[in-house]
Amino acid sequence: MRIVVVGSGGREHAFAHAFRHFGHQVRVTPGNAGIPGSVADAPESLVAATDLFVVGPEAPLVDGLADRLRAAGALVFGPGVDGAQLEGSKAWMKDVLVAAGVPTAHHGTFEAHQLTEALEFLRTMIPPYVVKTDGLAAGKGVVVTSSLADAELTVASYLSGEAFGAAGSTCVIEEGLIGTELSVFAICDGHRAVLCGSAQDHKRIGDGDTGPNTGGMGAFSPVADLPPDLESIVLHSAIEPTLAELRRRGIDYRGVLFCGLMLTSEGPKVLEYNIRFGDPEAQAILPRVTSDLAVVMAEAAAGELRSAVTLSSDATVCVVLAAENYPAPPRTGDRIEGLAVARAQPGITVFAAGVGADPNGGASPDGDTDLSLVTAGGRVLNVVGRGRDVAEARTTAYDAVRSISWPGRYHRTDIALPPVRTPAGDHQRSVSP
């Protein structure tokens, strides 16, 4: 199968790696200097020579790329603009959840002219307070705080547009749920859905879940000590009712549903839906997939889902290596050393995210045979370790991390440590060693 993956990060590298394992021809657009098969062509120009498009990030889907490709006759894994509202608008997503009868947090939605009403609603809540932008904010549009004053300032900055522009002119205020957070993924063809694994991620920049939220500093899969039928329960109580509600609204949703859950004392409650595989959750899940994922995605894209996704029984841990200053504007242009050494270690896969080609070219001084790369973004590399369980995978990943260096390189040291109970929206469970 000739596949085009749309996107430029570690998630898209993980897709390409998984597809090539089964012999598919893969191009990635725009990709990056560390992803083999990257091309600069616009997706629309590749339709005639492509059997399947897989769209990685949410922004092109919200912008209508899947609709444009389908109008040109392409087979596309990813929802159209109508279904993309699940991530493009948190307020609309909450409305779908309520209509579908899916358990979720108590919440209220407020627009720019409703600041007084929003603050009055906020003051009826019990801390921790959770405030979310309505639109896309690169994973950074959620504030969780125990301070009412801070929550009030956040609501004011969102509704004024000061924080995120149009993405913040509407906000959702919701109760802070307590429990273990989990991400469950399902592939959907508009009518049916099949499970595609689960993972936990780590959003905050610092060890011990400190500092601001990021796009994600690491993830692991599977999640230990969960009821064996939990994913099936989520499929039947959340994902399938959501698909049915979308159909009632005339929406033919073909793509992945990323269900973010909190496992509370009252049972699972949906925090949010995303319309794409998570990054870095995909980097943890995809190496565990033992079936041909491209075939399943093509069936879903055609509305004829027949196959299941199978996963190995082993575990993976993904550690994100970030550039200095991230999640603020990062330092870039530093040469990456030790990449080939890390990749040569047993049980290791390294996916390229925020990288560029070294303008000076040549091999690295330490003997790397890879294309010489430099940092070109905030989250630079994803180091994925595999093991018989999460503990072994974690050790494998961190052993490889020590082989890679550049000035100012940063990573969390507590990815995949034992979970703790946290408030919704914080997206973190681990504690520092």
Buried (B, 14 or more C-beta within 10 A) or exposed (E): BEBBBBBBBBBBBBBBBBBBBEEBBBBBBBBBBBBBBBBEEEBEEBBEEBBBBBBBBBBBBBBBBBBBBBEBEBBBBBBBBBBBBBBBBBBBBBBBBEBBEBBBBEBBBBBBEBBEEBBEBBEEBEBBBBBBBBBBBBBBBBBBBEEBEBBBBBBBBBBEEEBBEEBBBBBBBBBBBBBBBBBBBBBBBBBBBBBBBBBBBBBBBBBBBEBEBBBBBBBBBBBEEBEEEBBEEBBEBBBBBBBEBBEEEEBBBBBBBBBBBBBBEEEBBBBBBBBBBBBBBBBBBBBBBEBBBBBBBBBBBBEEBEBEBBBEEBBBBBBBBBBBEBBEEBBBEBBBBBBBBBBEBEBBBBBBBBBBBBEEEEEBEEEBEBBBBBBBBBBBBBBBBBBEEBBBBBBBBBBBBEBBBBEBBBBBBBBBBEBEBBBBBBBBBBEEE
